[in-house]
Amino acid sequence: MAWREIFRKALGGIAWNTAVQCVDRIVGMASGLLMAYYLSRYLGVEGYGKYGTVLAFVPLFRIVAEWGLDTVATREIAQRRDRANHYVGTLLVLKGFLCLAAVGLCWLVLAVMYYPVDTAAAIRIYSMVLLFVALESIDVIFYVDQRINFAMVAGIAGTLANLLLLFVVIARDLGLTGIVTSALIAMGVRYALVVLFSRRLVRPALGVDLALWRALAREAWPIGASGVCVALYNGATVLLLSKLADERAVGIYIAGARIPAALGFIPIAVINTVFPLFSRYAVSDPGMLARIYARVTDLIILAALPLAVGLTLLAPRVIGFLYGQRFGEASAVLQVMMWQAAAAFVAMVGAFLMVALGEQKTNLAIAVLSTALLVGGNVLVIPRWSYLGAVWVGLGTQVATLLCITAFLKWRANLVPSLVAVGKAGVAAAAAGLVVHLAGDASPIWGVLGGALLYAGLMPLMGAIRVADLRLLLWRAEG
């Protein structure tokens, strides 16, 4: 089969599965923003800060339960689909033990953190979500078989359950512990559906296979160690703010960080789909790997730039609407963190490509360096500049990470992200931003719609997206 036909089929599948995931993620983002709207008003700035502390603390221990095993399993099953039942069943048993260890470690560390009583109680309850990490091994088969629709339905059901339960919690004034309990129940709904849907694709053969565990551990430990750095990277700023500043600073920071974090579904949706392709073509067709990497980074840049420009301009209005005037200072956080998110979008694609190439140890080295820069920088700046210092340290660290990943891929395999879209997307985003700015407070909705339409129209006119590419990406290729 000619490489052009392979490329078309691969990207067609990417477009379909990414679109399916985006439905799930968009529903999740909309639900999350609606939850933020009500929670910020229900809890206030300090209470919202406590809520953010809970959500930052527990995920630190998630990596103990996951440790990169699912990433390695995805690669192995993509290459040897006939062993899926054995791989998934063995992983479920192994990760079941790891989940119990993660919960225990979470409680031990909590005992020496001396958080307020209500915060500590909420952390203990919410730590039970770590037990569900074992069931994520079943999710692997949805991505390998390109059947993301099953994961989407389960995800949307869990999201809607969480939203409905939250309204009950607020109506009955059940406080912070009620909020995290509702999240735990909703997670149970999601994974009950995952187990049900997966029976069409895989029948896990539960068992202990020490040889396979050792083989997976050898491959996964650099990813797991890198995951420790990622967990620290994602949660360290909030935890350092809670200790070096106060809960109010945490509340302001997470209010500004909420939207960039929610938009993280964009690279994740793409990566979940392309990682099996990265793994396959890293072995069979390096030329196709380079083409897919370049095209995917083009698409990520085209999505990230208008979001960064638009939310930089609209930050005060967005924060005021979503959180209320008490959170007005969070607009500065949002403006900086949108550019950090844009850099992270591209970096994430490169990081997973490194895993597909078997460069887990290098990925780990970059993650260690990034985490050290972030934590060290925050320790220096938070006591004086609080959350404002933290967001600038985060931006600088993310740019440095992106440069390291890009330089290594160029040196290792002559793989480079496409920069074709950067200039054209920048010009189009600036033009769209001008429309938003000129609309001002008089008609912000029309300004946003006009800017979005202008950007979408300029992309094909400037050649950043060709009509053929749009047809390719909007329909799923067969076969």
C-alpha positions in Angstrom: 0.0 0.0 0.0 1.4 3.4 -1.0 2.4 5.7 1.8 -0.1 8.3 0.8 -3.0 5.8 1.2 -1.6 4.7 4.6 -1.2 8.3 5.7 -4.8 9.1 4.6 -6.3 6.1 6.5 -4.2 6.8 9.6 -5.1 10.4 9.8 -8.7 9.7 8.9 -8.9 7.3 11.9 -7.2 9.9 14.1 -9.8 12.5 13.1 -12.7 10.2 13.9 -11.4 9.0 17.2 -10.2 12.5 18.2 -13.6 13.8 17.4 -15.3 11.1 19.5 -13.0 11.9 22.4 -13.6 15.6 22.0 -17.3 15.1 22.6 -16.5 13.4 25.9 -14.0 16.0 26.8 -16.2 19.0 25.8 -19.0 17.6 27.9 -16.5 17.2 30.7 -15.2 20.7 30.3 -18.7 22.2 30.1 -19.7 20.3 33.2 -16.5 21.3 35.0 -17.0 25.0 34.2 -20.6 24.7 35.4 -19.3 23.1 38.6 -16.7 25.8 39.0 -19.5 28.4 38.7 -21.5 27.0 41.5 -18.7 25.7 43.7 -16.8 29.1 43.7 -20.0 30.8 44.9 -20.8 28.0 47.4 -17.4 27.7 48.9 -15.9 31.2 48.6 -12.3 31.9 47.8 -10.7 30.1 50.8 -13.1 27.2 50.6 -12.4 26.9 46.9 -8.7 26.8 47.8 -9.3 23.9 50.2 -11.1 22.1 47.4 -8.2 22.7 45.1 -5.8 21.4 47.7 -7.7 18.1 47.8 -7.7 17.8 44.0 -3.9 18.5 43.9 -2.9 16.2 46.8 -4.6 12.9 46.0 -3.4 12.7 42.3 0.2 12.8 43.5 -0.2 9.2 44.6 -2.0 8.1 41.4 1.4 7.2 39.8 2.0 4.6 42.5 -1.0 2.7 41.1 -0.3 3.3 37.4 3.4 3.6 37.1 3.4 3.8 33.3 2.1 0.2 33.0 -0.9 1.1 30.8 1.3 3.1 28.4 3.6 0.1 27.9 0.7 -2.3 27.6 -0.9 -0.1 24.9 2.3 -0.3 22.9 2.6 -4.1 23.4 -1.1 -4.9 22.6 -1.0 -2.6 19.5 1.9 -4.8 18.3 0.4 -8.1 19.5 -3.4 -7.9 19.7 -3.8 -11.6 20.1 -2.4 -11.4 23.7 -4.8 -8.7 24.8 -6.8 -10.9 27.2 -3.7 -12.1 29.0 -2.1 -8.6 29.2 -5.2 -6.9 30.5 -6.0 -9.6 33.0 -2.5 -9.7 34.4 -2.4 -5.9 34.6 -5.7 -5.8 36.6 -4.2 -8.0 39.3 -0.9 -6.2 39.5 -2.5 -2.7 39.5 -5.0 -3.9 42.2 -2.1 -4.4 44.6 -0.6 -1.1 43.5 -3.9 0.8 44.1 -4.0 -0.4 47.7 -0.5 0.7 48.2 -1.3 4.1 46.7 -4.1 4.7 49.2 -2.0 3.6 52.1 0.8 5.9 51.1 -1.6 8.8 50.6 -2.9 8.5 54.2 0.6 8.2 55.6 1.8 11.4 53.9 -1.4 13.2 54.9 -0.7 12.4 58.6 2.4 14.7 58.5 1.0 17.5 56.4 -1.1 19.0 59.2 -3.9 20.3 57.0 -7.2 21.7 58.6 -9.6 19.0 59.8 -12.1 19.5 57.0 -9.4 19.4 54.3 -7.8 16.2 55.7 -11.2 14.5 56.0 -12.0 15.3 52.3 -8.6 14.0 51.2 -9.2 10.7 53.0 -12.5 10.2 51.3 -11.3 11.4 47.9 -8.2 9.1 48.1 -10.6 6.2 47.4 -10.6 7.2 43.7 -7.2 5.7 43.5 -8.7 2.3 43.7 -10.3 2.8 40.3 -6.9 3.3 38.6 -6.7 -0.5 38.3 -9.7 -0.5 36.0 -8.0 1.9 33.6 -6.2 -1.2 32.2 -9.4 -2.1 30.5 -9.6 1.3 28.8 -6.4 0.4 26.9 -8.4 -1.9 24.6 -10.6 0.9 23.4 -7.7 2.9 22.1 -5.9 0.0 20.6 -9.0 -1.1 18.7 -9.9 2.5 17.8 -13.3 2.1 19.6 -13.2 5.3 21.6 -17.0 5.6 21.4 -17.3 3.1 24.3 -15.0 5.2 26.5 -16.9 8.3 25.5 -20.3 7.1 26.6 -18.8 5.9 30.0 -17.0 9.2 30.5 -20.1 11.3 29.7 -22.3 9.2 32.1 -19.8 9.6 34.9 -19.5 13.4 34.2 -23.3 13.9 34.3 -23.7 11.8 37.4 -21.1 14.0 39.1 -22.9 17.2 38.1 -26.3 16.0 39.3 -24.8 14.8 42.6 -23.1 18.1 43.1 -26.4 20.0 42.8 -27.8 17.6 45.6 -24.7 18.3 47.8 -25.1 22.1 47.4 -28.9 22.0 48.0 -28.4 20.0 51.2 -25.3 22.0 52.2 -23.2 18.9 52.7 -19.9 20.9 52.4 -16.5 19.8 51.2 -16.8 16.1 52.2 -20.1 15.9 50.3 -18.5 17.3 47.2 -15.7 14.8 47.1 -18.0 11.9 48.0 -20.2 12.8 45.0 -17.1 12.7 42.8 -16.2 9.2 44.1 -19.7 7.9 43.3 -19.6 9.3 39.8 -16.3 7.6 39.2 -17.9 4.3 40.2 -20.6 4.9 37.6 -18.0 5.5 34.9 -16.0 2.4 35.5 -19.0 0.2 35.9 -19.9 1.1 32.3 -16.2 0.7 31.1 -16.3 -2.9 32.4 -19.7 -3.6 30.8 -18.7 -2.2 27.3 -15.2 -3.8 27.3 -16.7 -7.3 27.3 -17.3 -6.9 23.6 -13.6 -6.4 22.9 -11.6 -8.2 25.6 -12.1 -10.9 28.3 -9.4 -10.4 30.8 -7.7 -13.6 32.0 -7.1 -12.7 35.6 -3.9 -14.2 37.0 -0.4 -13.7 38.3 2.4 -13.8 35.6 5.6 -12.8 37.4 7.6 -13.0 34.2 5.2 -10.5 32.4 5.2 -8.3 35.5 9.0 -8.1 35.5 9.0 -7.4 31.7 6.4 -4.7 32.0 8.2 -3.2 35.0 11.5 -3.0 33.2 9.9 -1.1 30.3 7.6 1.0 32.5 9.8 2.1 35.3 11.2 5.1 33.4 7.7 6.1 32.5 6.6 5.7 36.1 9.5 7.7 37.4 8.7 10.3 34.8 5.1 10.1 36.0 6.2 11.0 39.5 7.8 14.1 38.1 4.6 14.9 36.1 2.5 14.4 39.2 4.8 16.7 41.2 4.9 19.1 38.3 1.1 19.3 38.2 0.4 19.4 41.9 3.5 21.0 43.4 2.4 24.6 42.7 -0.9 24.2 44.5 0.6 22.4 47.5 3.5 24.9 47.8 1.0 27.8 47.7 -1.1 26.1 50.4 2.0 25.9 52.6 4.1 29.0 51.6 1.1 31.3 51.0 -2.5 30.6 52.1 -5.8 29.0 51.0 -6.9 32.3 49.4 -3.9 32.2 47.1 -4.7 28.6 46.2 -8.3 29.6 45.4 -7.1 32.4 43.1 -4.6 30.2 41.4 -6.8 27.3 40.7 -9.6 29.6 39.5 -7.2 31.0 36.8 -5.8 27.5 36.1 -9.2 25.8 35.6 -9.8 26.7 32.0 -6.2 25.9 30.7 -6.5 22.6 32.6 -9.9 21.9 31.0 -8.5 22.6 27.6 -5.9 19.9 28.1 -8.4 17.5 26.5 -7.2 18.7 23.1 -3.7 17.2 23.1 -4.8 14.2 25.2 -7.6 13.3 22.8 -5.1 13.4 19.9 -2.3 11.5 21.8 -4.6 8.7 23.0 -5.4 8.1 19.4 -2.0 8.5 17.7 0.1 6.7 20.4 -0.7 3.3 19.0 0.2 4.6 15.5 3.4 6.1 16.9 4.3 2.8 18.4 3.5 0.8 15.2 5.3 3.1 12.8 8.3 3.6 15.0 9.0 -0.1 14.3 7.7 -0.5 10.7 7.9 2.9 8.9 10.0 5.8 10.3 9.1 7.9 7.3 5.4 7.6 8.0 6.1 8.3 11.7 7.8 11.6 10.7 4.8 12.6 8.5 2.2 11.9 11.2 4.2 13.7 13.9 4.6 16.8 11.7 0.9 16.9 10.7 -0.3 16.3 14.3 1.9 19.2 15.7 0.5 21.4 12.9 -3.0 20.7 14.1 -2.1 21.2 17.8 -0.6 24.6 17.0 -3.6 25.6 15.0 -5.8 24.8 17.9 -3.6 26.3 20.7 -2.8 29.8 19.3 -6.3 31.2 18.9 -7.2 29.9 22.4 -4.2 31.6 23.9 -4.8 34.9 22.1 -8.5 34.9 22.8 -8.4 34.0 26.5 -5.6 36.5 27.0 -7.9 39.2 25.8 -11.0 37.9 27.4 -9.6 36.8 30.8 -11.2 39.6 33.0 -14.6 39.0 31.5 -14.3 35.2 31.6 -13.2 35.2 35.3 -15.9 37.7 36.3 -18.6 35.6 34.7 -17.4 32.2 35.8 -16.3 32.9 39.4 -17.6 36.4 40.3 -15.9 39.5 41.4 -14.2 38.0 44.5 -12.0 36.0 42.1 -11.0 39.0 39.9 -7.3 38.6 40.5 -7.4 35.2 38.8 -7.6 36.9 35.4 -3.8 37.5 35.5 -3.3 33.8 36.2 -5.4 32.8 33.3 -3.6 35.1 30.9 -0.2 33.7 31.6 -1.3 30.0 32.0 -2.9 30.0 28.5 0.5 30.4 27.0 1.9 27.8 29.3 -0.8 25.5 28.1 -0.1 26.2 24.4 3.6 25.2 24.9 2.4 22.1 26.9 0.1 21.0 24.0 3.1 20.6 21.6 5.4 19.2 24.3 3.0 16.4 25.2 2.9 15.1 21.7 6.7 15.0 21.6 7.0 13.3 25.0 4.7 10.4 23.9 6.6 10.1 20.7 9.8 9.6 22.7 8.0 6.7 24.6 7.1 5.1 21.3 10.7 5.3 20.3 11.7 3.5 23.5 13.3 6.7 25.0 11.7 6.4 28.4 14.9 7.2 30.2 15.5 10.4 28.3 11.9 11.4 28.9 12.5 10.8 32.6 15.7 13.0 32.6 13.8 15.8 31.0 10.9 15.4 33.5 13.3 15.5 36.4 14.9 18.6 35.1 11.5 20.3 34.6 10.2 19.4 38.0 13.4 20.6 39.7 13.1 23.9 37.9 9.4 24.3 38.8 9.7 23.3 42.4 12.9 25.3 43.0 11.6 28.4 41.2 8.3 28.3 43.2 10.1 27.9 46.5 12.0 31.1 45.7 9.2 33.2 44.3 6.0 32.2 46.2 6.9 33.7 49.6 7.3 37.1 47.9 5.1 37.1 44.8 2.5 34.4 45.7 0.5 33.0 42.8 1.8 35.6 40.3 5.3 34.4 40.8 4.1 30.8 40.5 2.5 31.3 37.1 5.6 32.9 35.6 7.8 30.1 36.9 5.4 27.6 35.3 5.5 29.3 31.9 9.3 29.5 31.9 9.6 25.9 32.9 7.2 24.7 30.2 9.0 26.5 27.4 12.3 25.0 28.6 10.7 21.5 28.6 9.4 22.0 25.0 12.8 23.1 23.8 14.5 20.1 25.4 12.0 17.6 23.9 12.2 19.2 20.4 16.0 19.2 20.4 16.3 15.6 21.5 13.8 14.3 18.8 15.8 16.1 16.2 19.1 14.6 17.4 17.7 11.1 18.0 15.6 10.5 14.9 15.6 13.7 12.8 12.0 14.2 13.9 10.8 17.8 13.9 7.5 19.3 14.7 6.0 21.2 11.8 6.3 25.0 12.1 4.4 25.6 8.9 1.3 26.6 10.8 2.9 28.9 13.3 3.3 32.1 11.3 0.0 31.7 9.5 -1.9 30.8 12.7 -0.3 33.7 14.5 -1.4 36.2 11.9 -5.0 34.7 11.8 -5.1 34.6 15.6 -4.0 38.3 15.8 -6.7 39.3 13.4 -9.3 37.4 15.3 -8.1 38.9 18.5 -8.4 42.4 17.0 -12.1 41.6 16.2 -12.7 40.5 19.8 -10.9 43.6 21.2 -12.9 46.0 19.0 -16.1 44.4 20.0 -15.2 45.3 23.6 -17.8 45.1 26.4 -20.6 46.3 24.2 -21.0 43.0 22.3 -18.5 40.4 23.6 -20.4 37.4 22.4 -20.6 38.7 18.8 -16.9 39.6 19.1 -16.0 36.0 20.0 -18.2 34.5 17.3 -16.8 37.0 14.7 -13.2 36.3 15.8 -13.7 32.5 15.6 -15.3 32.7 12.2 -12.6 35.0 10.9 -9.9 32.6 12.2 -11.6 29.5 10.7 -12.0 31.3 7.4 -8.4 32.6 7.2 -6.9 29.2 7.9 -7.8 27.7 4.5 -7.3 31.0 2.7 -3.8 31.3 4.0 -3.0 27.7 3.2 -2.5 26.6 6.8 -5.3 24.0 6.2 -6.2 22.8 2.8 -9.7 21.8 1.8 -8.4 18.3 1.1 -7.0 18.2 4.7 -10.4 19.2 6.1 -12.1 16.4 4.1 -9.5 14.0 5.3 -9.8 14.9 9.0 -13.6 15.1 9.2 -14.3 11.6 8.0 -13.1 8.3 9.3 -11.2 6.3 6.7 -12.3 2.7 6.4 -9.9 -0.2 6.8 
